[in-house]
Amino acid sequence: MDSKPKETDPEKYNPFKEYVREDMIAATSVLQIRASEIRQSQIKWQSYLQSQMITQRDHDFIVNLDQRGQKDLPDKNPEACAEVFLNLITHISKDNTIQYVLVLIDDILSEDKSRVKIFRNAKHGNVWQPFLSLLNRQDEFVQHMTARIIAKLACWHPQLMDKSDLHFYLSWLKDQLKMNNNDYIQSVARCLQMMLRIDEYRFAFLSVDGISTLLSILASRVNFQVQYQLVFCLWVLTFNPLLAEKMNKFNAIPILADILSDSVKEKVTRIVLAVFRNLIEKPEDQQVAKEHCIAMVQCKVLKQLSILEQKRSDDEDIMNDVDYLNERLQASVQDLSSFDQYATEVKSGRLEWSPVHKSAKFWRENAARLNERGQELLRTLVHLLEKSRDPVVLAVACYDVGEYVRHYPRGKHIIEQLGGKQRVMYLLSHEDPNVRYEALLAVQKLMVHNWEYLGKQLEKEQIDKQAGGTAVGAKA
């Protein structure tokens, strides 16, 4: 890879500049506090020279830079700078010295972004390898300061990171995100915030299952700072039209709607609204944009917009996005057929007793449509019967399976083929009485050839029983 990256730079397009800066400080705080402690260290470079672990040239360069205050050395002698530092991180094994060297490298890069070329243009074979090797060290500070340096080298230079090295690095970041109780998770997220501004890196992140990882962590209710950073990552991803179109396949809208509903921090609210706006504005396929609108309606986003409208934030960006989303979602509601509403609800996985489920007219007119797109909606219902832990979702899914069978002639056979009958029968012993009741009704509809006939028979038996009881009472 040697093409110039297409960078989507928040400094150029970001309506929340000051919050990005605030985030940069907060996100690296654990790393930076430790780095400021490490800067106070005194490394005995002379002892490394005497033990022949470093050369005379390496020793002289690092002493002049570190102890004699010659801060312009990297610019005066870039070739030596790269070689010295790469030699140090390759040949020194002591953790506290490696920590110190990494802090020096990070400081050099932070002082002047253009200095990344010192390392990227180094005559050292694969410049990534010495840094990527450090990600496997046991010391957490070494790992995360290295990750931060790699992000800068990958993002601040026109030449893209090599594909295999990029894959390794992004996989490492993803695994760090998933690690329980990772003190450096904000630093990991910060690396991703940098990397995902570059279009080519976005697709590499998708290929390592990065988007679903971000969303699974967001669904687990992390603290607001990590929440903000990970939603920021989704935001920069959605500037790519193809990724904006794919995003809700990972259940992004329901998860973000929950975050919006619970949010008490303005910057979290702001970034979620910005993602929602991108999910409508960026897709080139207007049908996808429409589906995103419907999914947002289904996830009660209109209610949250109404609350935000009443609060009237002083933040212009929030109110602009609220107005835009309100207009688009209201328009989508007006265009929505009852089947569109139903399909969106099923796809969202958040079934509730909305009017369409209990409408006999709806099922008469639309039962056959559940077979469309390779029985997508039926498969989703069966999946919900298997995976959902929500009693309301299970009860409604049972009811819908029963109504489909009742109104579609070959429905019983299709549901059986999809494994739905088995799932419904399993729910007959569910702990929730409403689930048991709806499962029982659905099983009866699956078993009985003519549901209407059964209904009339049950009604007749009930009347006969009542009449019999009255007669016995009269005789007594």
QUICORRA-V929857 format. One record per pair of residues at least 12 apart in sequence whose C-alpha atoms are under 6 Angstrom apart, sorted by the first residue. I is the first residue (numbers start at 0). J is the second residue. D is the distance in whole Angstrom. If there is no record, write none. Layout:
((I | J | D) (I | J | D))
This chain:
((0 | 159 | 6) (0 | 161 | 6) (1 | 158 | 5) (1 | 159 | 6) (3 | 157 | 5) (3 | 158 | 6) (5 | 197 | 6) (5 | 198 | 6) (6 | 196 | 6) (6 | 197 | 4) (7 | 196 | 5) (7 | 197 | 6) (26 | 185 | 5) (26 | 186 | 6) (27 | 186 | 5) (57 | 83 | 5) (77 | 117 | 5) (81 | 117 | 6) (81 | 118 | 5) (81 | 121 | 6) (98 | 141 | 6) (115 | 152 | 6) (147 | 190 | 6) (150 | 190 | 6) (192 | 232 | 5) (196 | 235 | 6) (211 | 249 | 6) (218 | 254 | 6) (227 | 267 | 5) (234 | 274 | 5) (240 | 281 | 5) (240 | 282 | 5) (243 | 278 | 5) (243 | 282 | 6) (244 | 282 | 5) (253 | 298 | 6) (269 | 317 | 6) (292 | 328 | 6) (294 | 343 | 6) (304 | 321 | 6) (350 | 392 | 5) (366 | 403 | 5) (366 | 407 | 6) (380 | 396 | 6) (381 | 419 | 5) (394 | 434 | 5) (394 | 437 | 6) (397 | 437 | 6) (397 | 438 | 5) (397 | 441 | 6) (398 | 437 | 6) (401 | 441 | 4) (401 | 444 | 6) (411 | 445 | 6) (423 | 438 | 6))
